Amino acid sequence: MPPTDAVSPDPADPTSPGPLLRAAVDVEKHVARGGWDQPPRLFALVPTHLLRDREPALASQLQAPDDDGLTAVEQERLPPTPDLESLLGRMAWPPDVVGVALAIERIVVPPEAERDLPEDRQQATDALMAHPARKDVRLVAACLRDGERTCLLRQRDFDEDDAVAVGPDIAPGLTHALAATLVEDEPGS
């Protein structure tokens, strides 16, 4: 479990990061400490006050008494899969989980690099991995049941905590897939 409150909220400042962004930043910094070339890592976002009430033994691990905040709880043993979207499509969360965050690494290439790729998936992957303009990035996508979403992006070339891009639309497909894991089925459906 990553430490909470890497970004300190200021209730008097309306531009202060909200609970989702603070949790996403915590997740991103926690994952970044492990370096690069990691598998996808999934985190349940649970209200800190709920975790503190139900698991008093964890209270000492929660850095600040931010009862309005969220604590990220890593979901270990995520099964390896070549199709992350399919895995997410089979997930559901209990009601106490108010949000979810996912950290994944991807390669980014200019659009022209995707032209004339071999049809064989492995050969296409190899060609993209060898492209001279390739960039390695880590995405942290996070969302809440109420629809709030955010993403963080760190480039391997600029691997510093103060060089992380933040925005709700960095990876809209990924945040949409994560949000779908939080949708509760209607009774009887």
C-alpha positions as CSV (number, residue, x, y, z in Angstrom):
1,M,0.0,0.0,0.0
2,P,1.5,3.4,-0.9
3,P,1.7,6.1,1.7
4,T,-1.2,8.6,1.6
5,D,-1.2,12.3,1.1
6,A,1.9,12.9,-1.1
7,V,0.0,16.1,-2.1
8,S,-1.1,18.0,0.9
9,P,-4.6,19.5,0.5
10,D,-5.4,23.0,1.6
11,P,-9.1,23.2,2.4
12,A,-9.0,27.0,2.1
13,D,-7.6,26.8,-1.5
14,P,-10.2,25.8,-4.1
15,T,-7.4,24.9,-6.5
16,S,-6.0,22.4,-4.1
17,P,-6.0,18.8,-5.4
18,G,-9.0,16.8,-4.5
19,P,-9.0,13.2,-3.1
20,L,-8.8,11.5,-6.5
21,L,-5.8,13.5,-7.7
22,R,-4.0,13.1,-4.3
23,A,-4.6,9.3,-4.5
24,A,-3.4,9.1,-8.1
25,V,-0.3,11.1,-7.3
26,D,0.4,8.7,-4.3
27,V,0.0,5.7,-6.6
28,E,2.2,7.2,-9.3
29,K,5.0,8.0,-6.8
30,H,4.7,4.5,-5.2
31,V,4.9,2.8,-8.5
32,A,7.8,5.1,-9.7
33,R,9.9,4.0,-6.7
34,G,9.9,0.5,-8.2
35,G,11.6,1.7,-11.4
36,W,10.7,0.8,-14.9
37,D,9.7,-2.4,-16.8
38,Q,6.9,-3.3,-14.3
39,P,3.7,-5.2,-15.1
40,P,0.4,-3.5,-14.7
41,R,-0.5,-2.7,-11.1
42,L,-4.1,-2.2,-9.9
43,F,-5.3,-0.3,-6.8
44,A,-8.6,-0.1,-5.1
45,L,-9.4,3.4,-3.7
46,V,-11.1,3.2,-0.4
47,P,-12.2,6.1,1.9
48,T,-9.4,6.6,4.5
49,H,-11.9,7.0,7.3
50,L,-13.4,3.6,6.4
51,L,-10.1,1.9,6.3
52,R,-9.1,3.5,9.6
53,D,-12.4,2.4,11.3
54,R,-12.3,-1.2,10.0
55,E,-8.6,-1.9,10.2
56,P,-7.2,0.0,13.3
57,A,-3.9,-1.9,13.0
58,L,-3.3,0.0,9.7
59,A,-3.7,3.5,11.3
60,S,0.0,3.8,11.9
61,Q,0.7,3.2,8.2
62,L,-1.7,6.0,7.1
63,Q,0.6,9.1,7.1
64,A,-2.0,11.7,7.9
65,P,-5.5,11.6,9.4
66,D,-7.1,12.7,6.1
67,D,-10.5,11.3,6.8
68,D,-11.8,13.0,3.6
69,G,-9.1,11.3,1.5
70,L,-8.7,8.0,-0.2
71,T,-6.2,5.3,0.5
72,A,-4.9,3.1,-2.4
73,V,-4.8,-0.6,-1.6
74,E,-2.8,-2.6,-4.2
75,Q,-4.6,-5.7,-5.6
76,E,-1.7,-8.2,-5.8
77,R,-1.5,-11.1,-8.1
78,L,-3.1,-9.4,-11.0
79,P,-3.2,-12.2,-13.6
80,P,-0.8,-11.6,-16.6
81,T,-2.8,-10.9,-19.7
82,P,-2.1,-9.7,-23.3
83,D,-5.5,-8.0,-23.3
84,L,-5.8,-5.6,-20.3
85,E,-9.2,-4.3,-21.5
86,S,-10.7,-7.8,-21.5
87,L,-9.4,-8.3,-17.9
88,L,-10.9,-5.1,-16.8
89,G,-14.2,-6.0,-18.4
90,R,-14.5,-9.0,-16.1
91,M,-13.8,-7.0,-12.9
92,A,-16.2,-5.7,-10.3
93,W,-15.7,-4.0,-6.9
94,P,-17.5,-4.1,-3.6
95,P,-19.4,-1.0,-2.6
96,D,-16.7,0.2,-0.2
97,V,-14.3,0.6,-3.1
98,V,-15.2,4.1,-4.3
99,G,-12.6,4.2,-7.0
100,V,-9.8,2.4,-8.8
101,A,-6.4,3.3,-10.2
102,L,-4.2,1.4,-12.7
103,A,-0.5,1.9,-13.5
104,I,0.7,0.6,-16.8
105,E,3.7,1.2,-19.0
106,R,3.3,1.8,-22.7
107,I,5.4,2.8,-25.7
108,V,4.5,5.8,-27.7
109,V,5.6,6.4,-31.3
110,P,4.8,9.0,-33.8
111,P,1.8,8.2,-36.0
112,E,3.9,7.6,-39.1
113,A,5.7,4.8,-37.2
114,E,2.4,2.8,-37.3
115,R,2.2,2.9,-41.1
116,D,3.3,-0.2,-43.0
117,L,3.7,-2.4,-39.9
118,P,3.9,-6.2,-40.4
119,E,0.6,-8.0,-40.0
120,D,2.1,-10.4,-37.5
121,R,1.5,-9.0,-34.0
122,Q,4.9,-10.0,-32.6
123,Q,6.7,-8.6,-35.7
124,A,4.7,-5.4,-35.4
125,T,5.6,-5.1,-31.7
126,D,9.2,-5.7,-32.4
127,A,9.2,-3.0,-35.1
128,L,7.6,-0.5,-32.8
129,M,10.0,-1.4,-30.0
130,A,13.0,-0.7,-32.3
131,H,11.7,2.6,-33.7
132,P,14.2,5.4,-33.0
133,A,11.4,7.9,-32.0
134,R,9.9,5.5,-29.5
135,K,9.1,6.9,-26.0
136,D,8.5,4.8,-22.9
137,V,5.8,6.2,-20.6
138,R,4.0,5.1,-17.5
139,L,0.3,6.0,-17.2
140,V,-1.7,6.1,-14.0
141,A,-5.4,6.2,-14.7
142,A,-7.8,6.7,-11.8
143,C,-11.5,7.1,-11.5
144,L,-14.3,7.3,-9.0
145,R,-17.8,5.9,-9.0
146,D,-19.2,9.4,-9.3
147,G,-17.5,9.7,-12.7
148,E,-14.5,11.9,-11.8
149,R,-11.4,10.8,-13.7
150,T,-7.7,11.7,-13.9
151,C,-4.5,10.5,-15.5
152,L,-0.9,11.0,-14.8
153,L,1.9,10.4,-17.4
154,R,5.6,10.0,-16.7
155,Q,8.1,9.7,-19.5
156,R,11.2,7.5,-19.0
157,D,13.3,10.3,-20.6
158,F,12.1,12.8,-18.0
159,D,11.8,10.5,-14.9
160,E,11.3,13.2,-12.2
161,D,8.4,13.7,-9.8
162,D,8.0,17.3,-11.0
163,A,7.8,16.3,-14.7
164,V,4.6,14.2,-14.5
165,A,1.8,15.4,-16.8
166,V,-1.7,15.5,-15.3
167,G,-5.1,15.6,-17.0
168,P,-8.4,13.9,-17.3
169,D,-8.1,13.2,-21.0
170,I,-4.6,11.7,-21.3
171,A,-5.9,8.2,-21.7
172,P,-9.7,8.4,-22.2
173,G,-10.1,4.8,-23.3
174,L,-8.3,3.5,-20.3
175,T,-10.3,5.7,-17.8
176,H,-13.5,4.6,-19.5
177,A,-12.5,0.9,-19.1
178,L,-11.6,1.5,-15.4
179,A,-14.9,3.3,-14.8
180,A,-16.8,0.4,-16.2
181,T,-15.4,-1.8,-13.4
182,L,-17.1,0.4,-10.9
183,V,-20.6,0.3,-12.5
184,E,-23.0,-1.8,-10.3
185,D,-25.3,-4.1,-12.1
186,E,-29.0,-3.5,-11.5
187,P,-30.6,-6.1,-9.3
188,G,-32.2,-8.8,-11.4
189,S,-30.2,-8.1,-14.5
